[in-house]
């Protein structure tokens, strides 16, 4: 059985949430914003897992991501709670 580990935990709070790069010296690309949204979409019922690793516009596959998901049997967990607390000092970092 594969060893379980959390790849990334992204807490959201009530109100507006931003997913930004923790390293301010880099540009906004490749921090995982689109992947996070695609994973949420899958959790909410989208039935095509390929949407995670296939670019919508170019139809190109991200082979590294596809292989990682398949080889490591990645599980996505979305927890929705009625006890969303507002917090100005928390932000989801990617």
C-alpha positions as CSV (number, residue, x, y, z in Angstrom):
1,X,0.0,0.0,0.0
2,X,1.4,3.4,-0.9
3,X,2.5,5.7,1.9
4,X,0.1,8.6,2.3
5,X,1.3,12.2,2.5
6,X,-0.2,15.6,2.0
7,X,1.2,17.2,-1.1
8,X,-0.4,20.6,-0.4
9,X,-3.0,21.8,2.1
10,X,-4.7,25.0,1.0
11,X,-7.0,26.4,3.6
12,X,-9.7,28.8,2.4
13,X,-11.6,31.3,4.6
14,X,-14.9,33.0,4.3
15,X,-14.7,35.9,1.8
16,X,-12.2,36.5,-0.9
17,X,-9.2,34.1,-1.2
18,X,-6.1,34.5,-3.3
19,X,-3.7,31.8,-4.5
20,X,-0.3,33.5,-5.0
21,X,3.3,32.6,-5.3
22,X,5.1,32.7,-1.9
23,X,8.3,33.8,-3.8
24,X,7.7,37.4,-4.8
25,X,10.8,37.4,-7.0
26,X,9.2,35.2,-9.6
27,X,6.3,35.7,-12.0
28,X,2.8,34.5,-11.5
29,X,3.1,31.4,-13.7
30,X,3.7,27.8,-12.5
31,X,2.4,28.3,-9.0
32,X,-0.5,25.8,-9.4
33,X,-3.5,28.1,-9.6
34,X,-5.2,26.4,-12.5
35,X,-4.4,22.9,-11.2
36,X,-6.1,23.8,-7.8
37,X,-9.2,25.0,-9.6
38,X,-9.3,21.9,-11.8
39,X,-8.9,19.7,-8.7
40,X,-11.8,21.5,-7.0
41,X,-13.9,21.0,-10.2
42,X,-13.2,17.2,-10.0
43,X,-14.2,17.1,-6.3
44,X,-17.5,18.9,-7.2
45,X,-18.4,16.3,-9.8
46,X,-16.6,16.9,-13.1
47,X,-16.1,13.5,-14.5
48,X,-13.1,13.9,-16.8
49,X,-9.9,13.5,-14.8
50,X,-7.9,14.3,-17.9
51,X,-8.9,18.0,-17.4
52,X,-6.3,18.0,-14.6
53,X,-3.4,17.4,-16.9
54,X,-4.6,18.4,-20.4
55,X,-4.4,22.1,-21.3
56,X,-7.9,23.3,-22.3
57,X,-6.6,25.7,-25.0
58,X,-3.8,23.8,-26.6
59,X,-4.9,20.2,-25.8
60,X,-1.3,19.5,-24.8
61,X,-0.8,17.0,-22.0
62,X,1.4,17.7,-19.0
63,X,3.0,14.3,-19.0
64,X,4.9,14.8,-15.7
65,X,1.6,15.6,-13.9
66,X,-0.3,12.7,-15.7
67,X,2.4,10.2,-14.7
68,X,2.6,11.4,-11.2
69,X,-1.2,11.1,-10.7
70,X,-1.2,7.6,-12.2
71,X,2.0,6.3,-10.5
72,X,1.2,7.7,-7.0
73,X,-2.6,7.0,-7.1
74,X,-3.3,10.6,-6.0
75,X,-6.4,11.2,-4.0
76,X,-8.0,14.6,-3.8
77,X,-9.9,15.6,-0.6
78,X,-12.2,18.6,-0.5
79,X,-13.7,19.4,2.9
80,X,-16.6,21.8,3.0
81,X,-17.5,23.1,6.4
82,X,-20.3,25.4,7.6
83,X,-17.8,26.8,10.1
84,X,-15.8,28.9,7.6
85,X,-14.1,31.5,9.8
86,X,-13.0,34.8,8.4
87,X,-9.3,35.5,8.9
88,X,-7.4,38.4,7.5
89,X,-4.0,36.9,8.2
90,X,-4.5,33.6,6.3
91,X,-4.0,33.1,2.7
92,X,-3.7,30.0,0.5
93,X,-0.1,29.8,-0.7
94,X,1.0,27.7,-3.6
